[in-house]
Amino acid sequence: MNSLNTNILIYAVNSGCEEHDRAKRIYESMLNEPIQWLLSDQVLFEFYRGLRNSKILERPLSHRQALEQIEFLREDSGVQHCAYETVFWTNLMKGFQSAQPKSYYIFDHVLATTLLGHGVTTFYTRNTKDFDAFGFRSLVNPIDGEQ
């Protein structure tokens, strides 16, 4: 099972950025084979926030436009979706106790725990180093060509 990080989605919809073409290929692959992909609700909420942010997009979307984007991905694209579940709490807390992560790292940890708990083995992100320790079979940076 494959999944991707918010940064890939943002690059895929932002035709004005240099990363657009590479990210768009992953996005289109996801839409062409949706049964092979799973998106976390956390990523969709982060995507909504990015779509509304003028520091990320030259022309941010309205509330309604951003909602339409995440509703399409969650409900109409055929891509599977998942959310954090309380059964993951014990593993999450073990991870926090075994390391002293920076405060922003908590979101990556929750995302990784959620995705792994739902069977994701390959994760596409530009920030592969942030996810090295979690145990994905494959981390792929489609932007800079790292694996």
C-alpha positions in Angstrom: 0.0 0.0 0.0 1.2 3.5 -0.9 0.7 6.9 0.7 2.0 10.4 0.3 2.8 13.4 2.4 1.1 16.8 2.2 4.1 18.3 0.5 3.6 16.1 -2.6 0.0 17.1 -2.8 0.8 20.8 -2.5 3.5 20.6 -5.2 1.1 18.6 -7.5 -1.5 21.4 -7.5 0.9 24.3 -7.5 1.7 24.6 -11.2 4.0 27.6 -10.5 6.6 25.7 -8.4 9.6 23.8 -9.9 8.5 20.6 -8.1 5.1 20.5 -9.8 5.8 18.1 -12.7 7.5 15.4 -10.5 4.8 15.7 -7.9 2.0 15.7 -10.4 3.2 12.4 -11.8 2.8 10.8 -8.3 -0.6 12.4 -7.9 -1.8 11.1 -11.3 -0.4 7.6 -10.5 -2.5 7.7 -7.3 -5.6 8.7 -9.2 -5.0 6.1 -11.9 -4.6 3.3 -9.3 -6.6 4.4 -6.3 -6.9 1.0 -4.8 -3.2 0.9 -4.2 -3.2 4.2 -2.3 -4.3 5.4 1.1 -4.5 9.0 2.4 -4.6 9.9 6.0 -7.3 12.4 7.1 -4.4 14.2 8.8 -2.7 14.8 5.4 -6.0 16.0 4.0 -6.4 18.5 6.8 -2.9 19.7 6.3 -3.6 19.9 2.5 -6.6 22.1 3.2 -4.4 24.4 5.3 -1.8 24.6 2.6 -4.3 25.4 -0.1 -5.5 28.4 1.9 -2.0 29.7 2.8 -0.6 32.7 0.8 2.9 31.8 1.9 2.5 28.5 0.1 0.4 29.4 -2.9 0.5 32.6 -4.9 -3.2 32.5 -5.2 -4.6 30.6 -2.2 -8.0 28.9 -2.6 -11.2 30.0 -0.9 -12.6 27.9 2.0 -15.1 26.3 -0.4 -12.5 25.6 -3.1 -10.1 24.0 -0.6 -12.9 21.9 0.9 -13.8 20.7 -2.6 -10.2 19.5 -3.1 -10.1 17.5 0.1 -13.7 16.2 -0.4 -12.7 14.9 -3.9 -9.6 13.1 -2.6 -11.5 11.6 0.4 -14.8 10.8 -1.1 -14.8 10.7 -4.9 -11.3 9.8 -6.1 -11.4 6.1 -5.2 -8.3 6.5 -3.0 -8.7 4.7 0.3 -8.5 6.8 3.5 -7.7 6.3 7.1 -7.6 8.2 10.4 -5.7 7.9 13.7 -7.2 5.3 15.9 -6.9 5.1 19.7 -5.5 1.5 19.4 -2.3 3.2 18.1 -1.8 5.2 21.4 0.5 2.7 23.1 2.9 2.4 20.2 2.8 6.2 19.8 3.7 6.8 23.5 6.5 4.2 23.3 8.0 6.1 20.4 7.8 9.4 22.3 9.4 7.9 25.4 12.3 6.3 23.5 13.3 9.5 21.9 13.0 13.2 22.8 11.7 14.6 19.5 11.3 18.2 18.7 7.8 19.4 19.2 6.9 19.6 15.5 8.0 15.9 15.1 4.9 14.8 17.0 2.8 15.3 13.8 5.1 13.1 11.7 5.1 10.5 14.4 1.3 10.4 14.5 1.1 10.3 10.7 3.7 7.5 10.4 2.0 5.4 13.2 -1.4 5.9 11.5 -0.2 4.9 8.1 1.8 1.9 9.3 -1.1 0.8 11.4 -3.3 0.7 8.2 -0.8 -1.3 6.2 1.2 1.4 4.3 4.6 0.2 3.2 5.7 2.9 0.7 5.6 6.5 1.7 6.2 9.4 -0.7 7.6 12.5 0.9 10.2 15.1 0.2 11.2 14.8 3.9 12.4 11.2 3.9 14.8 11.8 6.8 11.9 12.8 9.0 10.4 9.3 8.5 13.5 7.1 8.5 13.1 5.7 12.0 9.5 4.6 11.6 9.9 1.4 9.7 8.3 2.0 6.2 9.6 -0.6 3.8 10.3 2.2 1.3 10.6 5.9 1.6 10.5 7.7 -1.7 11.4 11.3 -2.4 10.0 11.8 -5.9 11.1 15.4 -6.0 14.8 15.0 -5.5 15.0 11.4 -6.6 16.0 9.9 -3.3 15.0 6.5 -2.0 
